[in-house]
Amino acid sequence: MAKIIHLTQTTPNLSVDELLAGFHPSYRFGEVSFNTYRPDPNQPSQAEAVSKLSNFAQTVGKNNGAGLFSKLFGKKTTAKNGMYLDGGFGVGKTHLLASLWHASPGPKAFGTFVEYTNLVGALSFRRTVEVLSEYKLVCIDEFELDDPGDTVLMSRLMRELSDAGVKLAATSNTLPGALGEGRFAAVDFQREIKTLSEQFDVHRVDGVDFRHRGLPDAPQPLDDSAIEEFATERYPEATLAVDDFAGLVAHLHKVHPSRYRQLLSETDALVLHNVDTITDQSIALRFVVLADRLYDKDVPIVASGKPFSELFTAEMMAGGYQKKYYRAVSRLTALAREGQVGEPAL
């Protein structure tokens, strides 16, 4: 028989160690390796990426003179302390980054750009630097800069970690020297952006953009009076998180985004009553983080109300955070199709 819980009645309280324990590849990339990556023979940059990252993994944890002491008193080195994979959607960048993480010695961290900024918000900048400076490798997936504050924050964090000898690896759809373009007045932050780009050996991963085919069709929302029965019949042995959408949105405002992974720790499927359009940007961005954590955990969704294609306003979908919103809508729609139609979320 399905177990019913309510996310609105859950408030995670995690220690620093428990927060950091969540910085690992998601369920979808929990067992990948360089051997499971299948380079396209028509795209040589993919096989080159495997070779470069395999070699880079061999340097993790070794004293290569990249630390601050060596920079001040030792010989100069042209070797970069980080790898940066640039490329379109669906070419396997996250697969490659997770493979690097699995192939490298620890302690090590793997998280999205947003998770690291949230970690700083939860711990403070100085405490985050202190903790991550003890790591051998820090992997940043989906590197993105949406505002000047994040530019300065991540620039400082990467610089201090690099000075401490920590190896860095990142993926993005934007070359590091062009981060921020089209989103804010990047010219005012060229020094910080230049600092970021100097940390990395950039490798372009070319390939067919398999996932960039527009958003999948959202399934028709179910009748509100029937969604709980539908969910318990579809997932009879699961733990179902059953919540009203408005209540969940209000609760997210009380829980730090760095704790959303723990918020969902017991959830096998999510049942949402009365989904509605979010009109407040700060609330919308928090829901984007929740969508990423739901997708990471592959939590199917059964919902009533508006389809997820109408979750954000037209202004949001066309604004500076549109990449985040499109990703969230795509992922939530895929999870709703899994929950209501039985189609696996890819």
CORJORA-V339524 format. One line per field, one symbol per residue. psi: psi as a letter, one per 20 degrees, with the letter a starting at -180 (. if undefined). burial: + if it has 16 or more other ideal C-beta (glycine too) atoms within 10 Angstrom, else -. A space follows every 50 residues. Layout:
# CORJORA-V339524
psi=???
burial=???
This chain:
# CORJORA-V339524
psi=pqpprphijpnqnqrghhghhimrqrhhkhkrrhhipnqoiinhhghhgg gghghhhiipiqojjirgghhhiaqqqipqjrpooqraqjjkghggghgg ghiqqrqqqprrghhghhgghhhqgghggggiiiqhpopoqlpqoirhgh ggghggghghgghijpqqpqqrjpqhijpipihamhhikhgghhgghiiq oppporrpmhimkrqqppqpqrphiihgggghhhmhjropooqpgghggh hhiipphijhghhjhiphqpopplprppipghgghhhggggghgggiloq ppqrbqqiijhqrhggijahjhggggggggghgghhhghhijppo.
burial=-+----++-+-+-+----++-+++++-++--+-+--+-+---+-++--++ -++--++-+++----++--+---------+++++++++--++++++++++ ++++---+++++++++++++-++----++-++--++++++++++++-+-+ +-+++-++++++++++++++++++-++-++--++-+--+--++-++--++ -++-+++--------+-++-++----++-+++-++--+-++++++-+++- ++--++++++++++--+++++++-+--+-----++++++++++++++-++ +++++-+++++++--+----+--++-++++++++++++++----+-
